[in-house]
């Protein structure tokens, strides 16, 4: 279907793949539905080459992966998309040309199409529902390819106009916690106080706090102290209650 070809082109371009070869497009070529589904990846369709046979499309490839969800009575390596794209990266680095072959969505690839392939890519899908949309399958393989060549760190923390708190800043926060919790009578009985304080410092040390986090906690502790018995606001309320006779 033209729609599937267009969606596949979009999936390829999302992850930096630009060479598409199409064998016997069902709805003719060029195809308006393919262009519509390709969205901004229409340039891939413009550059795509059209072939009458699978062998013609694969003629310039040195190594071919065929994708299939069904067991085949063919002796070939069967690899996951991740493993296949790791191998593809090594092959391309050595100067070889690699192709990935996808079949039509309705029936997939025929054994005659898979026979000339060097290896099979099998996506580890739910065995009770192994059918994948063509563009979804292309997307999975293209994503794994991108992972092999991309150096994006696995995790980053976006710091919004702040930075991570230093050890000294965490230490001062710990001092402030100890002071306020002591005033509140939290640390008891006496024989457990050292262990409780160690646990408090350990908890603060584990937290990936920013300077903004530390500053906010200092502000919270100061506010708690003002409203504790004997604090400034609490004392003012007590004086007000005495003056008005309220209890």
C-alpha positions in Angstrom: 0.0 0.0 0.0 1.1 3.5 -0.8 0.3 4.5 2.8 2.6 1.9 4.3 5.5 3.0 2.0 5.0 6.6 3.0 4.8 5.8 6.7 8.0 3.7 6.3 9.8 6.5 4.7 8.9 8.8 7.6 10.1 6.1 10.1 13.4 5.8 8.2 14.0 9.6 8.1 13.2 9.9 11.8 16.4 7.9 12.5 18.6 9.0 9.7 18.1 6.4 7.0 17.6 7.8 3.5 18.0 5.1 0.9 14.8 3.3 0.0 14.2 0.8 -2.7 10.7 -0.4 -3.6 9.8 -3.6 -5.3 6.5 -3.8 -7.3 4.5 -1.1 -5.4 0.9 -2.4 -5.3 -0.8 0.9 -6.0 1.6 2.2 -8.7 4.2 4.8 -8.5 4.4 7.7 -7.8 1.7 7.5 -5.3 -0.1 10.4 -3.6 -1.1 8.4 -0.5 2.6 7.6 0.0 3.5 11.3 -0.2 0.8 12.2 2.3 1.9 9.7 4.9 5.6 10.5 4.5 4.9 14.0 5.8 8.3 15.8 5.8 10.1 12.7 4.5 8.9 13.1 1.0 12.5 13.5 -0.3 13.1 9.8 0.4 10.3 8.9 -1.9 11.6 11.3 -4.5 15.0 9.5 -4.4 13.6 6.0 -4.0 14.3 3.5 -6.8 11.6 1.2 -8.2 12.5 -2.5 -9.0 10.6 -5.3 -10.7 12.2 -8.0 -8.5 13.7 -8.4 -5.1 17.0 -9.6 -6.6 17.2 -6.4 -8.6 16.6 -4.2 -5.5 19.4 -6.1 -3.6 21.9 -6.3 -6.5 24.3 -3.8 -5.0 24.1 -5.0 -1.4 27.0 -6.9 0.1 25.0 -8.1 3.2 21.3 -8.5 3.5 19.0 -8.9 6.5 15.4 -10.1 5.9 12.7 -9.4 8.4 10.1 -12.0 9.3 7.9 -13.0 12.2 7.3 -16.6 11.1 9.7 -19.6 11.6 11.3 -20.5 8.3 12.8 -23.8 7.2 15.9 -22.1 6.1 19.4 -22.4 7.7 20.4 -18.8 8.6 21.4 -16.8 11.6 18.4 -15.3 13.3 19.1 -12.1 15.2 17.3 -9.4 17.1 17.1 -5.9 15.6 19.6 -4.7 18.2 22.1 -7.4 17.3 21.6 -6.9 13.6 22.2 -3.2 13.6 25.3 -3.7 15.8 26.6 -6.0 13.1 25.5 -3.6 10.3 27.6 -0.9 11.9 30.7 -3.0 11.8 30.0 -4.1 8.3 29.5 -0.6 7.0 32.7 0.6 8.8 34.6 -2.1 6.9 33.3 -0.7 3.6 30.4 -3.1 2.9 26.9 -2.1 1.8 24.1 -3.4 4.0 20.4 -3.7 3.2 17.4 -4.6 5.3 14.5 -6.3 3.4 10.9 -5.9 4.5 7.9 -7.7 3.0 4.4 -6.5 2.3 2.2 -6.2 5.3 -0.5 -8.7 4.2 1.7 -11.8 3.8 5.3 -10.8 4.6 8.3 -12.1 2.7 8.2 -15.3 0.7 10.9 -17.9 1.2 12.2 -17.1 -2.3 12.8 -13.5 -1.2 14.5 -14.6 2.0 16.7 -17.2 0.4 19.4 -14.7 -0.9 19.5 -12.9 2.5 22.5 -13.5 4.8 20.6 -13.4 8.0 17.1 -13.0 9.4 15.9 -10.3 11.8 13.2 -11.5 14.2 11.5 -9.0 16.4 10.8 -10.5 19.9 7.0 -9.7 19.8 4.1 -11.3 21.6 3.9 -14.9 20.2 0.1 -14.7 20.4 0.0 -11.6 18.2 3.2 -11.4 16.1 1.8 -9.3 13.3 3.5 -5.9 12.9 2.5 -3.1 10.7 5.1 -2.6 8.0 6.0 0.9 9.1 6.2 -0.2 12.7 8.8 -2.9 11.8 10.8 -0.3 9.8 10.7 2.0 12.8 12.0 -0.7 15.2 15.0 -1.5 13.0 15.7 2.1 12.2 15.6 3.0 15.9 18.1 0.3 16.7 20.3 1.5 13.9 20.2 5.0 15.3 21.1 3.7 18.8 24.3 2.2 17.4 25.5 5.4 15.9 24.1 8.0 18.4 26.0 9.1 21.4 23.1 10.6 23.4 23.7 9.8 27.1 21.2 7.4 28.6 20.1 10.0 31.2 20.5 13.7 31.7 19.1 16.0 34.2 17.8 19.4 33.0 18.7 22.0 35.6 16.3 24.9 35.4 18.5 27.9 36.3 20.2 26.1 39.2 22.9 23.5 39.9 23.4 20.5 42.0 24.0 21.3 45.7 27.5 21.0 46.9 28.6 18.8 49.8 29.0 21.8 52.0 25.5 23.0 51.2 24.0 19.6 52.0 26.0 19.6 55.3 24.6 23.0 56.3 21.1 21.8 55.5 21.7 18.8 57.7 22.8 21.1 60.5 19.6 23.1 60.1 17.5 19.9 60.2 19.3 18.7 63.3 18.7 22.1 65.0 15.0 22.3 64.2 14.3 18.6 65.0 16.1 18.9 68.3 14.0 21.9 69.2 10.9 19.9 68.3 12.0 17.0 70.5 12.3 14.6 67.6 15.5 12.9 68.7 14.7 10.4 71.5 15.4 8.3 73.3 19.0 9.5 74.0 20.7 6.2 73.2 19.3 6.3 69.7 20.1 9.9 68.9 23.5 9.3 67.2 22.0 6.6 64.9 19.0 8.8 64.1 21.3 11.7 63.1 23.4 9.5 61.0 20.3 8.2 59.2 19.2 11.8 58.6 22.6 12.7 57.0 22.5 9.5 55.0 19.0 10.4 53.6 20.1 13.9 52.6 23.3 12.5 51.0 21.3 10.1 48.8 19.0 12.8 47.4 20.1 14.4 44.1 19.3 17.9 45.5 19.8 21.1 43.6 20.8 24.4 45.2 17.1 25.5 44.7 16.0 22.4 46.6 18.3 23.2 49.5 17.3 26.8 49.7 13.6 25.8 49.7 14.1 23.3 52.5 15.9 26.0 54.6 12.9 28.3 54.0 10.5 25.5 55.1 12.5 24.8 58.3 12.6 28.5 59.1 8.8 28.7 58.6 8.2 25.7 60.8 10.3 27.2 63.5 8.3 30.4 63.5 5.0 28.5 64.1 6.4 26.1 66.8 5.6 26.8 70.4 7.8 29.6 71.5 8.4 30.7 67.9 7.8 34.4 66.8 4.4 33.9 65.2 3.3 31.5 67.9 4.3 33.9 70.6 2.5 36.8 68.9 -0.7 34.7 68.8 -0.4 33.7 72.4 -0.1 37.4 73.4 -3.1 38.2 71.2 -5.2 35.4 72.9 -4.3 36.7 76.4 -5.2 40.3 75.5 -8.6 39.2 74.1 -9.3 36.6 76.8 -9.6 33.8 74.2 -8.2 30.4 75.0 
